[in-house]
Amino acid sequence: MSSTHKHKWRILRDAILKAAQAAKQQQEQPQEQREPQEEEGAAVDDASVRRFQSYGLVTSHRVEPGTINRIAFSGNGTVLADSADQDSDVLLGTWHRHDAPGFDSFQPLVFHLRPVVTLQDMLGFNNTGNVCIWPSEEVLVHWILSQPGVFKGLRVCEIGGGMASLAGLAVAINEQAEEVVLTDGNENSMSCIHATLAANRGAFTTENVTAQRLDWTQPAHYQHLQHRFDVVLCADCCFFDEFRPALAEVLQTITRPSGHVLLICPERRGTRSAFLQLASDRFRVEEIPSFDAELQRQHEHVLASNPKYEPDIHFPKAAKLTPLK
Ligand SMILES: C[S@@+](CC[C@H](N)C(=O)[O-])C[C@H]1O[C@@H](n2cnc3c(N)ncnc32)[C@H](O)[C@@H]1O
């Protein structure tokens, strides 16, 4: 092996060991006390630090702290049971009860992937949705809970919902929608969502809640959903330079001509504007400047109190995208 190769392997090994060590330390503490994790998830290339985690609009409590759960899946993604088996279809994670202060009806039990980064995670499908629930998702949940009835009788899909797909879950629990479909492209995220759906079935206000893997680059994953949804939810998915065209294509395909997309994400180094510019060939784009009054209050509070808070990469902005005729 050449010295250059050795050097690269050393860098990779050190990165894995550091990530594993950090994850182990994180795992040993309750979530509320954890140090911010390294990486701004989305801006992984940015090598920035996750300096701000939440506006406090949605909170999370570990169920049975200290317990690592295993969930097993059949081939079609059905959750079989909590399992002690060591086979490859078993995922390790922890159950969390989420709350939104002021909204008692929303208390889902959500399966979070255990925060251990494997080499496969580093090299495989984008893993940002398994790291945490990002502020954009949190803000979208709060907005949904604050607008009772806006999704009543509608077909709703969440795109790139990550391991929790909490916004879609909020619609399923609170909104008497006609249909709710939760999606992500990451297989581990999907396994978590399937487990979460199984755990919350009794709380849904519609029976028609499903989850499916939807990779934006795979038309076969979404062509059967053509013009199906009245509302498509999309939180913090615009920053992938290589996927913006595919994301615009998916959104246009699955949204009904009379429907719309609710898109929420930070500006993050111009990536949001880049997406909206691209999407404007297909959609009428309306900015929603005063999206959520409580978010605005929390934003001003954090801005004044947390020197590491950077609105450009943290503050979620909302837009409504209506298909062009
Ligand atoms: C920053 S995370 C946001 C997750 C969640 N919406 C949130 O805000 O917590 C971006 C999500 O996009 C998903 N994603 C990335 N590339 C994708 C693709 N090509 N197809 C489908 N999903 C993709 C990732 O799996 C991840 O869940």
The ligand as a Tripos MOL2 file, in Angstrom:
@<TRIPOS>MOLECULE
LIG
   27    29     1     0     0
SMALL
NO_CHARGES

@<TRIPOS>ATOM
      1 C1        -31.7280   16.8940    6.7310 C.3       1 LIG1
      2 S1        -32.6540   15.4550    6.5280 S.3       1 LIG1
      3 C2        -34.2710   16.0330    6.9080 C.3       1 LIG1
      4 C3        -35.0750   14.9800    7.5780 C.3       1 LIG1
      5 C4        -36.3600   15.5250    8.2060 C.3       1 LIG1
      6 N1        -37.2220   16.0930    7.2050 N.3       1 LIG1
      7 C5        -36.0270   16.5430    9.2690 C.2       1 LIG1
      8 O1        -36.0760   17.7590    8.9640 O.co2     1 LIG1
      9 O2        -35.7240   16.1360   10.3930 O.co2     1 LIG1
     10 C6        -32.7790   15.1950    4.7560 C.3       1 LIG1
     11 C7        -33.5580   13.9360    4.3730 C.3       1 LIG1
     12 O3        -33.5430   13.7820    2.9630 O.3       1 LIG1
     13 C8        -33.4300   12.4030    2.6740 C.3       1 LIG1
     14 N2        -32.8570   12.2350    1.3380 N.ar      1 LIG1
     15 C9        -31.6360   12.6300    0.8960 C.ar      1 LIG1
     16 N3        -31.4810   12.3020   -0.3870 N.ar      1 LIG1
     17 C10       -32.6220   11.6820   -0.7740 C.ar      1 LIG1
     18 C11       -33.0780   11.1010   -1.9970 C.ar      1 LIG1
     19 N4        -32.3120   11.0850   -3.0860 N.pl3     1 LIG1
     20 N5        -34.3040   10.5540   -2.0160 N.ar      1 LIG1
     21 C12       -35.0760   10.5580   -0.9160 C.ar      1 LIG1
     22 N6        -34.7060   11.0830    0.2720 N.ar      1 LIG1
     23 C13       -33.4960   11.6380    0.3340 C.ar      1 LIG1
     24 C14       -32.4930   11.8660    3.7420 C.3       1 LIG1
     25 O4        -32.6240   10.4670    3.8870 O.3       1 LIG1
     26 C15       -32.9660   12.6670    4.9500 C.3       1 LIG1
     27 O5        -33.9560   11.9830    5.6680 O.3       1 LIG1
@<TRIPOS>BOND
     1     1     2 1
     2     2     3 1
     3     2    10 1
     4     3     4 1
     5     4     5 1
     6     5     6 1
     7     5     7 1
     8     7     8 2
     9     7     9 1
    10    10    11 1
    11    11    12 1
    12    11    26 1
    13    12    13 1
    14    13    14 1
    15    13    24 1
    16    14    15 ar
    17    14    23 ar
    18    15    16 ar
    19    16    17 ar
    20    17    18 ar
    21    17    23 ar
    22    18    19 1
    23    18    20 ar
    24    20    21 ar
    25    21    22 ar
    26    22    23 ar
    27    24    25 1
    28    24    26 1
    29    26    27 1
@<TRIPOS>SUBSTRUCTURE
     1 LIG1         1 GROUP 0 **** ****
